[in-house]
Amino acid sequence: MAVNSSNIANMATLEQSKAICERTLTKREQIAAMAMQGILSNSGVMTEFKSAHAVRYAVLLADALIEELDKVGLTNG
């Protein structure tokens, strides 16, 4: 395989993906990922949002859920 900038970028992305998979996600990251799945599965929503907005919204939803769970004592760390 010839080495070029595209191959190097793909190798770097693969290494980053491996590093992420080798660690445990925080509760916030898990909830944000699930929210992001829901957002992305609704094509009507995605036509209204830019990807950066969808990402930020997923994190805001995760934070709001964690805050509410903390208020009623349903989180375990």
Number of C-alpha atoms within 10 A of each C-alpha: 4 5 7 8 9 9 12 11 11 11 12 12 12 12 12 12 11 11 10 11 10 9 8 9 12 10 15 17 15 14 19 22 17 15 20 19 12 13 18 15 11 10 11 10 13 14 9 10 14 10 12 9 12 18 17 13 17 23 20 15 17 21 17 12 15 17 13 12 13 13 10 8 9 10 12 7 7
